[in-house]
Amino acid sequence: MVKNVIIFTDLDGTLLNFKTFEYKIIMPFIENLNKKGVRIIPSSSKCFLEIEHIVKEIGLKTPFIVENGSAIYIPKETISQIPTNAIDENKYWVLELGTERETINKKIRQNDFKDYMRFILFLKNMTKLQQSYYTGLKSDALSRSLDRRYSEPFIWMGNNEHLSEFKKSLNEEGLSIFSGARLKHLTGLNSKGDAMRELLAQPSFLQTMSVDSSEDITTIACGDSENDLSMLEIADYAIVLRLPGRNPLKLKRKSNFFNSIKVAPDGWKETLLELDLIKKKLFRSINIS
C-alpha cells in the first residue's frame, strides 16, 4: 500500500519557470496528482499575497509556507480543528515561526551593522525599474511581492568574506540570511525545514490526511537554491531542479535524491515521475501528459 504523499515545493525555478514563471504546460499532471490525493504544499521565499495568488490559479486547497518558513497558512475550509498555537487571520489559520519585519528592521537599526550595510541594496529601496529587473516581476505581481511581513529581500554587492562575517553577526542577534534563486533574504532564524516539521507535527493537519503520525506520510521536497536545503535534507525524497547557468545544489544526504535534467516546470514533472511511489499513486492507466 502506498503511503500518503506530500510534495513540499519551492516555486520560482522549481515549479515555475525561472524566467517566465510559466507552469500551465504541466497543469494536467498537477491535476492528476490532486485527484489521486497527492498534496502539493508550496514553500517559498515569496510572501502571502504572491503565494495565495498562485495557489488560487493552480487550484490547490492545501497549506502553504511563506517567506522561507516564516509562517504557515492553513485554509480554514480544509481543516476541522484549530491548529496548536494558530492565529486566526480571515480565511486562514496561521502558524508564525519567523520574526516580524518591523522587528528585523529595528534590530538592524539598533546594532552596528554599518560596515555591512554599504554592501546592501534592499528591494524596498530600489526604483520600480530596479525592482522589476531583479525580481523579474511587473505591475500587480511586483506590487504583491513588496507586501512582506517577515523578511527583507536584498542584493549583496560585497564579497563572500564580508557576507560570512555579516551572517555571523546577524545570527548573534537572532537573524539570518537565505539565498534564493534571485535575491537574498534577511529573516529570523526560521527555515523551510522548520516549517515542514511544524506542519507535520500538527495533529489537526495529520487528521486531514487520516493518519495519526507523520511516519505514515512520505514527503518529497523540491527546490533549486540554498534556501531550500533545509527541507531537501529532511524529506524522504529530495529533488533538485536545474537552474540555467548554475551548478546544481550539493546535498549532504547520500540516498533518495534526484537532479532534474530539464528546467522548471518540465523538470519538476519529469523528475517526480522517476519516483515509483508517484507512479503507483497515479497508476499507469491515467494520462500524465
C-alpha positions, 0 to 999 in steps of 0.5 A: 500500500502506498503511503500518503504523499506530500510534495513540499515545493519551492516555486520560482525555478522549481515549479515555475519557470525561472524566467517566465514563471510559466507552469500551465504546460504541466497543469494536467499532471498537477491535476492528476496528482490532486485527484489521486490525493497527492498534496502539493504544499508550496514553500517559498521565499515569496510572501502571502499575497504572491503565494495565495495568488498562485495557489488560487490559479493552480487550484490547490486547497492545501497549506502553504509556507511563506517567506522561507518558513516564516509562517504557515497558512492553513485554509480554514475550509480544509481543516476541522480543528484549530491548529496548536498555537494558530492565529486566526487571520480571515480565511486562514489559520496561521502558524508564525515561526519567523520574526516580524519585519518591523522587528528585523528592521529595528534590530538592524537599526539598533546594532552596528551593522554599518560596515555591512550595510554599504554592501546592501541594496534592499528591494524596498529601496530600489526604483520600480525599474530596479525592482522589476529587473531583479525580481523579474516581476511587473505591475500587480505581481511586483506590487504583491511581492513588496507586501512582506511581513517577515523578511527583507529581500536584498542584493549583496554587492560585497564579497563572500568574506564580508557576507560570512562575517555579516551572517555571523553577526546577524545570527548573534542577534537572532537573524539570518540570511537565505539565498534564493534563486534571485535575491537574498533574504534577511529573516529570523532564524526560521527555515523551510525545514522548520516549517515542514516539521511544524506542519507535520507535527500538527495533529489537526493537519495529520487528521486531514490526511487520516493518519495519526503520525507523520511516519505514515506520510512520505514527503518529497521536497523540491527546490533549486537554491540554498534556501531550500536545503533545509527541507531537501535534507529532511524529506524522504525524497529530495529533488533538485531542479536545474537552474540555467547557468548554475551548478546544481545544489550539493546535498549532504544526504547520500540516498533518495535524491534526484537532479532534474535534467530539464528546467522548471516546470518540465523538470519538476514533472519529469523528475517526480515521475522517476519516483515509483511511489508517484507512479503507483499513486497515479497508476499507469492507466491515467494520462500524465501528459 
